[in-house]
């Protein structure tokens, strides 16, 4: 009797267990069907900025992306915790890439194209890639999740960027006046991209220089070159997606150690142009071209 009861419980247990498995499977299938009707979503990822005037650059990129992919929902994520916190205090809530991806997954998106809006494939880009990869292989998660390269990733990008720089130099600038671009720079090995940019720019116009705030070429390198060539005036331009804090303060600020102050002190007249690269369509194309490659893999 006892043996029969135990056998019964085992059979019943098995039926319930496998039954619930089959049901879970059926729900999964229904979910998949529901979500598969959605086209790919686009997630634009940047360091972020808390300077309102710098937002013009992001607005321009978004406009270009929406024009190229009118059916895709476009979301934003800021990698900088400090910037997100600052903006939250004024009621602006920006997601980190991880939260943005979790939300997209929650909403049933199966295909997501992440576009890095960084300038170079540095630390922030690689961190983004690692965390995006962590979202792969989840049950009922994304079927396609790809990250587009930053603006200056391939040799072709450097050619396009150098050509684009030539088109954004102020018309009033005379040939013997220098154009000094300020890139961010990094401890990451990809800082070499800035050195390569210097070469590309110099080939086109020997009075156009590439410097960085946190890597090489340094401001000292640039100052030395300008003095060697007897340059009397320099146009200073940020080589960053947005004209944020570095452009406003480190490049064109009145502090003693700003690029404007240091070069002025060296006898070079300075004319700063405070506009982020993403405000120029010639540059938004660099990011857009990488996004197009990724979107091409979303079908
Ligand atoms: Co910085």
py3Dmol code that shows the C-alpha trace and the ligand (Angstrom):
import py3Dmol

protein = """\
ATOM      1  CA  UNK A   1       0.000   0.000   0.000  1.00  0.00           C
ATOM      2  CA  UNK A   2       2.721   2.449   1.081  1.00  0.00           C
ATOM      3  CA  UNK A   3       4.813   1.513  -1.974  1.00  0.00           C
ATOM      4  CA  UNK A   4       1.848   2.227  -4.263  1.00  0.00           C
ATOM      5  CA  UNK A   5       1.234   5.610  -2.603  1.00  0.00           C
ATOM      6  CA  UNK A   6       4.871   6.632  -3.026  1.00  0.00           C
ATOM      7  CA  UNK A   7       4.778   5.523  -6.669  1.00  0.00           C
ATOM      8  CA  UNK A   8       1.611   7.591  -7.165  1.00  0.00           C
ATOM      9  CA  UNK A   9       3.230  10.695  -5.673  1.00  0.00           C
ATOM     10  CA  UNK A  10       6.275  10.235  -7.865  1.00  0.00           C
ATOM     11  CA  UNK A  11       4.108   9.939 -10.999  1.00  0.00           C
ATOM     12  CA  UNK A  12       1.964  12.937  -9.968  1.00  0.00           C
ATOM     13  CA  UNK A  13       5.094  14.924  -9.152  1.00  0.00           C
ATOM     14  CA  UNK A  14       6.549  14.147 -12.551  1.00  0.00           C
ATOM     15  CA  UNK A  15       3.346  15.131 -14.351  1.00  0.00           C
ATOM     16  CA  UNK A  16       3.183  18.434 -12.482  1.00  0.00           C
ATOM     17  CA  UNK A  17       6.862  19.120 -13.011  1.00  0.00           C
ATOM     18  CA  UNK A  18       6.918  18.407 -16.750  1.00  0.00           C
ATOM     19  CA  UNK A  19       3.522  20.030 -17.175  1.00  0.00           C
ATOM     20  CA  UNK A  20       4.789  23.275 -15.699  1.00  0.00           C
ATOM     21  CA  UNK A  21       7.937  23.043 -17.859  1.00  0.00           C
ATOM     22  CA  UNK A  22       5.754  22.702 -20.983  1.00  0.00           C
ATOM     23  CA  UNK A  23       3.661  25.695 -19.874  1.00  0.00           C
ATOM     24  CA  UNK A  24       6.757  27.789 -19.246  1.00  0.00           C
ATOM     25  CA  UNK A  25       7.935  26.822 -22.712  1.00  0.00           C
ATOM     26  CA  UNK A  26       4.617  27.867 -24.217  1.00  0.00           C
ATOM     27  CA  UNK A  27       4.755  31.244 -22.445  1.00  0.00           C
ATOM     28  CA  UNK A  28       8.292  31.712 -23.730  1.00  0.00           C
ATOM     29  CA  UNK A  29       7.141  31.040 -27.293  1.00  0.00           C
ATOM     30  CA  UNK A  30       4.268  33.504 -26.951  1.00  0.00           C
ATOM     31  CA  UNK A  31       6.634  36.143 -25.611  1.00  0.00           C
ATOM     32  CA  UNK A  32       9.011  35.577 -28.461  1.00  0.00           C
ATOM     33  CA  UNK A  33       6.193  35.915 -31.007  1.00  0.00           C
ATOM     34  CA  UNK A  34       4.976  39.119 -29.345  1.00  0.00           C
ATOM     35  CA  UNK A  35       8.405  40.715 -29.427  1.00  0.00           C
ATOM     36  CA  UNK A  36       9.620  39.479 -32.794  1.00  0.00           C
ATOM     37  CA  UNK A  37       7.302  41.983 -34.478  1.00  0.00           C
ATOM     38  CA  UNK A  38       9.458  44.828 -33.163  1.00  0.00           C
ATOM     39  CA  UNK A  39      12.181  46.227 -35.375  1.00  0.00           C
ATOM     40  CA  UNK A  40      15.681  46.967 -34.054  1.00  0.00           C
ATOM     41  CA  UNK A  41      16.110  49.682 -31.439  1.00  0.00           C
ATOM     42  CA  UNK A  42      19.056  52.087 -31.342  1.00  0.00           C
ATOM     43  CA  UNK A  43      20.901  52.989 -28.157  1.00  0.00           C
ATOM     44  CA  UNK A  44      23.232  55.992 -28.412  1.00  0.00           C
ATOM     45  CA  UNK A  45      25.909  55.962 -25.731  1.00  0.00           C
ATOM     46  CA  UNK A  46      28.054  58.930 -24.746  1.00  0.00           C
ATOM     47  CA  UNK A  47      30.040  60.087 -21.739  1.00  0.00           C
ATOM     48  CA  UNK A  48      27.407  62.806 -21.363  1.00  0.00           C
ATOM     49  CA  UNK A  49      27.504  66.493 -20.609  1.00  0.00           C
ATOM     50  CA  UNK A  50      25.905  68.733 -18.007  1.00  0.00           C
ATOM     51  CA  UNK A  51      26.490  71.920 -20.026  1.00  0.00           C
ATOM     52  CA  UNK A  52      23.153  72.859 -21.640  1.00  0.00           C
ATOM     53  CA  UNK A  53      24.699  74.612 -24.676  1.00  0.00           C
ATOM     54  CA  UNK A  54      26.654  71.410 -25.427  1.00  0.00           C
ATOM     55  CA  UNK A  55      23.344  69.569 -25.843  1.00  0.00           C
ATOM     56  CA  UNK A  56      23.069  71.040 -29.348  1.00  0.00           C
ATOM     57  CA  UNK A  57      25.606  68.448 -30.473  1.00  0.00           C
ATOM     58  CA  UNK A  58      23.514  65.542 -29.159  1.00  0.00           C
ATOM     59  CA  UNK A  59      20.331  67.001 -30.652  1.00  0.00           C
ATOM     60  CA  UNK A  60      22.050  67.130 -34.039  1.00  0.00           C
ATOM     61  CA  UNK A  61      23.218  63.503 -33.849  1.00  0.00           C
ATOM     62  CA  UNK A  62      19.741  62.344 -32.822  1.00  0.00           C
ATOM     63  CA  UNK A  63      18.204  64.194 -35.737  1.00  0.00           C
ATOM     64  CA  UNK A  64      20.623  62.537 -38.190  1.00  0.00           C
ATOM     65  CA  UNK A  65      20.058  59.078 -36.695  1.00  0.00           C
ATOM     66  CA  UNK A  66      16.267  59.450 -36.840  1.00  0.00           C
ATOM     67  CA  UNK A  67      16.454  60.647 -40.429  1.00  0.00           C
ATOM     68  CA  UNK A  68      18.546  57.596 -41.390  1.00  0.00           C
ATOM     69  CA  UNK A  69      16.406  55.111 -39.418  1.00  0.00           C
ATOM     70  CA  UNK A  70      12.893  56.568 -39.116  1.00  0.00           C
ATOM     71  CA  UNK A  71      11.341  53.328 -37.821  1.00  0.00           C
ATOM     72  CA  UNK A  72      13.791  52.610 -35.027  1.00  0.00           C
ATOM     73  CA  UNK A  73      13.175  53.839 -31.474  1.00  0.00           C
ATOM     74  CA  UNK A  74      16.216  55.901 -30.397  1.00  0.00           C
ATOM     75  CA  UNK A  75      17.323  55.855 -26.739  1.00  0.00           C
ATOM     76  CA  UNK A  76      20.198  57.575 -24.952  1.00  0.00           C
ATOM     77  CA  UNK A  77      22.571  56.448 -22.232  1.00  0.00           C
ATOM     78  CA  UNK A  78      25.333  58.387 -20.429  1.00  0.00           C
ATOM     79  CA  UNK A  79      28.296  56.434 -19.120  1.00  0.00           C
ATOM     80  CA  UNK A  80      29.319  59.121 -16.615  1.00  0.00           C
ATOM     81  CA  UNK A  81      27.838  58.602 -13.159  1.00  0.00           C
ATOM     82  CA  UNK A  82      28.837  62.129 -12.098  1.00  0.00           C
ATOM     83  CA  UNK A  83      27.040  63.716 -15.061  1.00  0.00           C
ATOM     84  CA  UNK A  84      23.942  61.554 -14.480  1.00  0.00           C
ATOM     85  CA  UNK A  85      23.871  62.581 -10.817  1.00  0.00           C
ATOM     86  CA  UNK A  86      24.291  66.280 -11.693  1.00  0.00           C
ATOM     87  CA  UNK A  87      21.453  66.138 -14.233  1.00  0.00           C
ATOM     88  CA  UNK A  88      19.182  64.179 -11.865  1.00  0.00           C
ATOM     89  CA  UNK A  89      19.359  67.107  -9.414  1.00  0.00           C
ATOM     90  CA  UNK A  90      17.801  69.326 -12.076  1.00  0.00           C
ATOM     91  CA  UNK A  91      15.139  66.720 -12.861  1.00  0.00           C
ATOM     92  CA  UNK A  92      16.766  65.244 -15.985  1.00  0.00           C
ATOM     93  CA  UNK A  93      16.983  61.463 -15.724  1.00  0.00           C
ATOM     94  CA  UNK A  94      19.504  59.755 -17.946  1.00  0.00           C
ATOM     95  CA  UNK A  95      20.135  56.007 -17.901  1.00  0.00           C
ATOM     96  CA  UNK A  96      23.453  54.228 -17.753  1.00  0.00           C
ATOM     97  CA  UNK A  97      23.952  51.852 -20.712  1.00  0.00           C
ATOM     98  CA  UNK A  98      23.184  48.898 -18.410  1.00  0.00           C
ATOM     99  CA  UNK A  99      19.850  50.324 -17.208  1.00  0.00           C
ATOM    100  CA  UNK A 100      18.937  51.348 -20.758  1.00  0.00           C
ATOM    101  CA  UNK A 101      19.625  47.809 -21.993  1.00  0.00           C
ATOM    102  CA  UNK A 102      17.594  46.257 -19.165  1.00  0.00           C
ATOM    103  CA  UNK A 103      14.663  48.539 -20.049  1.00  0.00           C
ATOM    104  CA  UNK A 104      14.890  47.620 -23.746  1.00  0.00           C
ATOM    105  CA  UNK A 105      14.918  43.938 -22.778  1.00  0.00           C
ATOM    106  CA  UNK A 106      11.910  44.493 -20.506  1.00  0.00           C
ATOM    107  CA  UNK A 107      10.046  46.156 -23.354  1.00  0.00           C
ATOM    108  CA  UNK A 108      10.571  43.022 -25.422  1.00  0.00           C
ATOM    109  CA  UNK A 109      13.145  44.313 -27.896  1.00  0.00           C
ATOM    110  CA  UNK A 110      15.071  41.449 -29.453  1.00  0.00           C
ATOM    111  CA  UNK A 111      17.512  43.431 -31.581  1.00  0.00           C
ATOM    112  CA  UNK A 112      19.472  46.419 -30.361  1.00  0.00           C
ATOM    113  CA  UNK A 113      22.144  48.430 -32.148  1.00  0.00           C
ATOM    114  CA  UNK A 114      24.316  50.261 -29.634  1.00  0.00           C
ATOM    115  CA  UNK A 115      26.239  53.157 -31.153  1.00  0.00           C
ATOM    116  CA  UNK A 116      29.210  54.476 -29.235  1.00  0.00           C
ATOM    117  CA  UNK A 117      29.402  58.253 -29.616  1.00  0.00           C
ATOM    118  CA  UNK A 118      32.977  58.275 -28.354  1.00  0.00           C
ATOM    119  CA  UNK A 119      35.779  59.738 -30.441  1.00  0.00           C
ATOM    120  CA  UNK A 120      38.249  56.838 -30.120  1.00  0.00           C
ATOM    121  CA  UNK A 121      38.013  53.159 -29.095  1.00  0.00           C
ATOM    122  CA  UNK A 122      39.367  53.894 -25.610  1.00  0.00           C
ATOM    123  CA  UNK A 123      38.542  52.743 -22.086  1.00  0.00           C
ATOM    124  CA  UNK A 124      34.900  53.884 -22.131  1.00  0.00           C
ATOM    125  CA  UNK A 125      34.211  52.117 -25.425  1.00  0.00           C
ATOM    126  CA  UNK A 126      35.798  48.876 -24.218  1.00  0.00           C
ATOM    127  CA  UNK A 127      33.879  49.024 -20.927  1.00  0.00           C
ATOM    128  CA  UNK A 128      30.674  49.486 -22.900  1.00  0.00           C
ATOM    129  CA  UNK A 129      31.516  46.477 -25.056  1.00  0.00           C
ATOM    130  CA  UNK A 130      32.204  44.262 -22.015  1.00  0.00           C
ATOM    131  CA  UNK A 131      28.912  45.201 -20.332  1.00  0.00           C
ATOM    132  CA  UNK A 132      26.916  44.879 -23.550  1.00  0.00           C
ATOM    133  CA  UNK A 133      28.363  41.382 -24.000  1.00  0.00           C
ATOM    134  CA  UNK A 134      27.138  40.528 -20.485  1.00  0.00           C
ATOM    135  CA  UNK A 135      23.580  41.029 -21.795  1.00  0.00           C
ATOM    136  CA  UNK A 136      24.050  38.291 -24.368  1.00  0.00           C
ATOM    137  CA  UNK A 137      22.842  34.708 -23.869  1.00  0.00           C
ATOM    138  CA  UNK A 138      20.052  35.564 -21.418  1.00  0.00           C
ATOM    139  CA  UNK A 139      16.839  33.516 -21.492  1.00  0.00           C
ATOM    140  CA  UNK A 140      14.272  35.444 -23.552  1.00  0.00           C
ATOM    141  CA  UNK A 141      16.890  38.154 -23.962  1.00  0.00           C
ATOM    142  CA  UNK A 142      18.340  39.831 -27.043  1.00  0.00           C
ATOM    143  CA  UNK A 143      18.817  37.889 -30.259  1.00  0.00           C
ATOM    144  CA  UNK A 144      21.090  40.562 -31.728  1.00  0.00           C
ATOM    145  CA  UNK A 145      23.113  43.030 -29.729  1.00  0.00           C
ATOM    146  CA  UNK A 146      25.957  44.801 -31.497  1.00  0.00           C
ATOM    147  CA  UNK A 147      28.105  47.820 -30.655  1.00  0.00           C
ATOM    148  CA  UNK A 148      29.118  50.265 -33.421  1.00  0.00           C
ATOM    149  CA  UNK A 149      32.692  51.568 -33.409  1.00  0.00           C
ATOM    150  CA  UNK A 150      33.553  55.106 -32.210  1.00  0.00           C
ATOM    151  CA  UNK A 151      34.210  57.922 -34.716  1.00  0.00           C
ATOM    152  CA  UNK A 152      37.957  57.317 -35.164  1.00  0.00           C
ATOM    153  CA  UNK A 153      38.402  53.564 -35.370  1.00  0.00           C
ATOM    154  CA  UNK A 154      39.568  52.651 -38.862  1.00  0.00           C
ATOM    155  CA  UNK A 155      42.202  54.157 -41.133  1.00  0.00           C
ATOM    156  CA  UNK A 156      39.346  55.271 -43.386  1.00  0.00           C
ATOM    157  CA  UNK A 157      37.815  57.113 -40.413  1.00  0.00           C
ATOM    158  CA  UNK A 158      41.030  59.092 -39.941  1.00  0.00           C
ATOM    159  CA  UNK A 159      40.964  60.121 -43.593  1.00  0.00           C
ATOM    160  CA  UNK A 160      37.316  61.203 -43.307  1.00  0.00           C
ATOM    161  CA  UNK A 161      37.988  63.053 -40.039  1.00  0.00           C
ATOM    162  CA  UNK A 162      41.016  64.920 -41.432  1.00  0.00           C
ATOM    163  CA  UNK A 163      38.956  65.939 -44.481  1.00  0.00           C
ATOM    164  CA  UNK A 164      36.105  67.010 -42.183  1.00  0.00           C
ATOM    165  CA  UNK A 165      38.465  69.178 -40.089  1.00  0.00           C
ATOM    166  CA  UNK A 166      39.504  71.054 -43.241  1.00  0.00           C
ATOM    167  CA  UNK A 167      35.845  71.948 -43.870  1.00  0.00           C
ATOM    168  CA  UNK A 168      35.135  73.335 -40.379  1.00  0.00           C
ATOM    169  CA  UNK A 169      38.120  75.668 -40.046  1.00  0.00           C
ATOM    170  CA  UNK A 170      36.775  79.258 -39.818  1.00  0.00           C
ATOM    171  CA  UNK A 171      36.911  81.024 -43.181  1.00  0.00           C
ATOM    172  CA  UNK A 172      38.637  84.060 -41.632  1.00  0.00           C
ATOM    173  CA  UNK A 173      41.704  81.997 -40.726  1.00  0.00           C
ATOM    174  CA  UNK A 174      44.769  82.863 -42.819  1.00  0.00           C
ATOM    175  CA  UNK A 175      47.231  80.203 -44.054  1.00  0.00           C
ATOM    176  CA  UNK A 176      50.052  81.308 -41.723  1.00  0.00           C
ATOM    177  CA  UNK A 177      47.747  81.106 -38.686  1.00  0.00           C
ATOM    178  CA  UNK A 178      47.597  77.816 -36.790  1.00  0.00           C
ATOM    179  CA  UNK A 179      44.558  75.701 -35.999  1.00  0.00           C
ATOM    180  CA  UNK A 180      45.008  73.832 -32.715  1.00  0.00           C
ATOM    181  CA  UNK A 181      42.572  71.013 -32.024  1.00  0.00           C
ATOM    182  CA  UNK A 182      42.058  69.798 -28.462  1.00  0.00           C
ATOM    183  CA  UNK A 183      41.291  66.088 -28.182  1.00  0.00           C
ATOM    184  CA  UNK A 184      40.520  64.452 -24.842  1.00  0.00           C
ATOM    185  CA  UNK A 185      43.452  62.036 -24.700  1.00  0.00           C
ATOM    186  CA  UNK A 186      43.739  58.965 -22.527  1.00  0.00           C
ATOM    187  CA  UNK A 187      46.079  56.586 -20.672  1.00  0.00           C
ATOM    188  CA  UNK A 188      44.539  53.838 -22.851  1.00  0.00           C
ATOM    189  CA  UNK A 189      46.715  52.505 -25.737  1.00  0.00           C
ATOM    190  CA  UNK A 190      44.204  53.947 -28.217  1.00  0.00           C
ATOM    191  CA  UNK A 191      45.630  57.411 -27.466  1.00  0.00           C
ATOM    192  CA  UNK A 192      47.860  56.632 -30.477  1.00  0.00           C
ATOM    193  CA  UNK A 193      44.864  57.629 -32.627  1.00  0.00           C
ATOM    194  CA  UNK A 194      45.532  61.285 -31.736  1.00  0.00           C
ATOM    195  CA  UNK A 195      49.177  60.993 -32.812  1.00  0.00           C
ATOM    196  CA  UNK A 196      47.964  59.443 -36.077  1.00  0.00           C
ATOM    197  CA  UNK A 197      45.469  62.291 -36.516  1.00  0.00           C
ATOM    198  CA  UNK A 198      48.312  64.800 -36.113  1.00  0.00           C
ATOM    199  CA  UNK A 199      50.092  63.117 -39.042  1.00  0.00           C
ATOM    200  CA  UNK A 200      46.969  63.113 -41.216  1.00  0.00           C
ATOM    201  CA  UNK A 201      46.262  66.784 -40.462  1.00  0.00           C
ATOM    202  CA  UNK A 202      49.836  67.902 -41.019  1.00  0.00           C
ATOM    203  CA  UNK A 203      49.866  66.200 -44.431  1.00  0.00           C
ATOM    204  CA  UNK A 204      46.873  68.319 -45.440  1.00  0.00           C
ATOM    205  CA  UNK A 205      47.915  71.567 -43.795  1.00  0.00           C
ATOM    206  CA  UNK A 206      51.191  71.908 -41.822  1.00  0.00           C
ATOM    207  CA  UNK A 207      49.626  74.584 -39.612  1.00  0.00           C
ATOM    208  CA  UNK A 208      46.875  72.342 -38.246  1.00  0.00           C
ATOM    209  CA  UNK A 209      47.814  70.619 -34.974  1.00  0.00           C
ATOM    210  CA  UNK A 210      46.307  67.884 -32.820  1.00  0.00           C
ATOM    211  CA  UNK A 211      46.786  68.041 -29.046  1.00  0.00           C
ATOM    212  CA  UNK A 212      45.121  66.352 -26.069  1.00  0.00           C
ATOM    213  CA  UNK A 213      44.237  67.221 -22.474  1.00  0.00           C
ATOM    214  CA  UNK A 214      45.104  63.897 -20.877  1.00  0.00           C
ATOM    215  CA  UNK A 215      47.463  62.159 -23.306  1.00  0.00           C
ATOM    216  CA  UNK A 216      49.813  63.042 -26.159  1.00  0.00           C
ATOM    217  CA  UNK A 217      50.530  65.168 -28.113  1.00  0.00           C
ATOM    218  CA  UNK A 218      50.608  67.497 -25.123  1.00  0.00           C
ATOM    219  CA  UNK A 219      50.091  71.248 -24.994  1.00  0.00           C
ATOM    220  CA  UNK A 220      53.881  71.577 -24.509  1.00  0.00           C
ATOM    221  CA  UNK A 221      54.473  69.640 -27.745  1.00  0.00           C
ATOM    222  CA  UNK A 222      52.092  71.946 -29.591  1.00  0.00           C
ATOM    223  CA  UNK A 223      53.539  75.118 -28.078  1.00  0.00           C
ATOM    224  CA  UNK A 224      57.041  74.043 -29.117  1.00  0.00           C
ATOM    225  CA  UNK A 225      55.931  73.377 -32.702  1.00  0.00           C
ATOM    226  CA  UNK A 226      54.069  76.687 -32.928  1.00  0.00           C
ATOM    227  CA  UNK A 227      57.102  78.627 -31.684  1.00  0.00           C
ATOM    228  CA  UNK A 228      59.463  76.731 -34.025  1.00  0.00           C
ATOM    229  CA  UNK A 229      57.305  77.782 -36.950  1.00  0.00           C
ATOM    230  CA  UNK A 230      56.976  81.360 -35.773  1.00  0.00           C
ATOM    231  CA  UNK A 231      53.181  81.199 -35.593  1.00  0.00           C
ATOM    232  CA  UNK A 232      51.619  84.482 -34.402  1.00  0.00           C
ATOM    233  CA  UNK A 233      47.965  83.476 -34.128  1.00  0.00           C
ATOM    234  CA  UNK A 234      46.148  80.208 -33.342  1.00  0.00           C
ATOM    235  CA  UNK A 235      42.520  79.204 -33.715  1.00  0.00           C
ATOM    236  CA  UNK A 236      41.605  76.872 -30.861  1.00  0.00           C
ATOM    237  CA  UNK A 237      38.947  74.224 -31.456  1.00  0.00           C
ATOM    238  CA  UNK A 238      37.733  71.288 -29.339  1.00  0.00           C
ATOM    239  CA  UNK A 239      38.195  67.900 -31.000  1.00  0.00           C
ATOM    240  CA  UNK A 240      35.418  66.298 -28.943  1.00  0.00           C
ATOM    241  CA  UNK A 241      31.825  65.394 -29.714  1.00  0.00           C
ATOM    242  CA  UNK A 242      30.507  68.193 -27.493  1.00  0.00           C
ATOM    243  CA  UNK A 243      31.911  71.552 -26.443  1.00  0.00           C
ATOM    244  CA  UNK A 244      31.661  70.737 -22.736  1.00  0.00           C
ATOM    245  CA  UNK A 245      33.746  71.500 -19.688  1.00  0.00           C
ATOM    246  CA  UNK A 246      37.132  70.819 -21.362  1.00  0.00           C
ATOM    247  CA  UNK A 247      36.339  73.186 -24.238  1.00  0.00           C
ATOM    248  CA  UNK A 248      34.895  75.945 -22.070  1.00  0.00           C
ATOM    249  CA  UNK A 249      37.499  75.794 -19.287  1.00  0.00           C
ATOM    250  CA  UNK A 250      40.660  73.866 -20.276  1.00  0.00           C
ATOM    251  CA  UNK A 251      40.766  75.206 -23.826  1.00  0.00           C
ATOM    252  CA  UNK A 252      39.289  78.688 -23.731  1.00  0.00           C
ATOM    253  CA  UNK A 253      39.035  79.501 -19.999  1.00  0.00           C
ATOM    254  CA  UNK A 254      40.742  82.421 -18.270  1.00  0.00           C
ATOM    255  CA  UNK A 255      42.645  80.246 -15.747  1.00  0.00           C
ATOM    256  CA  UNK A 256      46.438  80.432 -16.001  1.00  0.00           C
ATOM    257  CA  UNK A 257      46.793  76.854 -17.222  1.00  0.00           C
ATOM    258  CA  UNK A 258      44.151  76.940 -19.976  1.00  0.00           C
ATOM    259  CA  UNK A 259      45.475  76.431 -23.512  1.00  0.00           C
ATOM    260  CA  UNK A 260      44.423  79.980 -24.365  1.00  0.00           C
ATOM    261  CA  UNK A 261      46.367  81.423 -21.424  1.00  0.00           C
ATOM    262  CA  UNK A 262      49.500  79.297 -21.976  1.00  0.00           C
ATOM    263  CA  UNK A 263      49.708  80.103 -25.701  1.00  0.00           C
ATOM    264  CA  UNK A 264      48.894  83.778 -25.169  1.00  0.00           C
ATOM    265  CA  UNK A 265      51.684  83.888 -22.564  1.00  0.00           C
ATOM    266  CA  UNK A 266      54.018  82.438 -25.239  1.00  0.00           C
ATOM    267  CA  UNK A 267      53.165  85.386 -27.505  1.00  0.00           C
ATOM    268  CA  UNK A 268      50.572  83.666 -29.687  1.00  0.00           C
ATOM    269  CA  UNK A 269      47.240  85.406 -30.181  1.00  0.00           C
ATOM    270  CA  UNK A 270      44.368  82.969 -29.562  1.00  0.00           C
ATOM    271  CA  UNK A 271      40.916  82.754 -31.146  1.00  0.00           C
ATOM    272  CA  UNK A 272      38.790  80.006 -29.556  1.00  0.00           C
ATOM    273  CA  UNK A 273      35.863  78.464 -31.457  1.00  0.00           C
ATOM    274  CA  UNK A 274      33.596  76.699 -28.977  1.00  0.00           C
ATOM    275  CA  UNK A 275      31.593  74.182 -30.946  1.00  0.00           C
ATOM    276  CA  UNK A 276      31.429  70.390 -30.514  1.00  0.00           C
ATOM    277  CA  UNK A 277      32.272  68.172 -33.488  1.00  0.00           C
ATOM    278  CA  UNK A 278      28.834  66.562 -33.388  1.00  0.00           C
ATOM    279  CA  UNK A 279      27.370  69.958 -34.286  1.00  0.00           C
ATOM    280  CA  UNK A 280      28.940  69.571 -37.746  1.00  0.00           C
ATOM    281  CA  UNK A 281      27.303  67.100 -40.124  1.00  0.00           C
ATOM    282  CA  UNK A 282      30.713  66.274 -41.620  1.00  0.00           C
ATOM    283  CA  UNK A 283      31.518  64.648 -38.264  1.00  0.00           C
ATOM    284  CA  UNK A 284      28.158  63.082 -37.393  1.00  0.00           C
ATOM    285  CA  UNK A 285      28.645  61.027 -40.562  1.00  0.00           C
ATOM    286  CA  UNK A 286      31.563  59.251 -38.871  1.00  0.00           C
ATOM    287  CA  UNK A 287      29.295  57.823 -36.142  1.00  0.00           C
ATOM    288  CA  UNK A 288      26.399  57.347 -38.518  1.00  0.00           C
ATOM    289  CA  UNK A 289      28.507  55.277 -40.918  1.00  0.00           C
ATOM    290  CA  UNK A 290      29.423  52.876 -38.093  1.00  0.00           C
ATOM    291  CA  UNK A 291      25.780  52.684 -37.002  1.00  0.00           C
ATOM    292  CA  UNK A 292      24.778  51.843 -40.572  1.00  0.00           C
ATOM    293  CA  UNK A 293      27.166  48.880 -40.549  1.00  0.00           C
ATOM    294  CA  UNK A 294      25.659  47.585 -37.285  1.00  0.00           C
ATOM    295  CA  UNK A 295      22.069  48.148 -38.486  1.00  0.00           C
ATOM    296  CA  UNK A 296      22.975  46.164 -41.595  1.00  0.00           C
ATOM    297  CA  UNK A 297      23.494  43.143 -39.307  1.00  0.00           C
ATOM    298  CA  UNK A 298      20.153  43.579 -37.511  1.00  0.00           C
ATOM    299  CA  UNK A 299      17.976  41.813 -40.088  1.00  0.00           C
TER     300      UNK A 299
END
"""
ligand_1 = """\
1
CO
Co 37.589 64.561 -19.341
"""
view = py3Dmol.view(width=600, height=400)
view.addModel(protein, "pdb")
view.setStyle({"model": 0}, {"cartoon": {"style": "trace"}})
view.addModel(ligand_1, "xyz")
view.setStyle({"model": 1}, {"stick": {}})
view.zoomTo()
view.show()
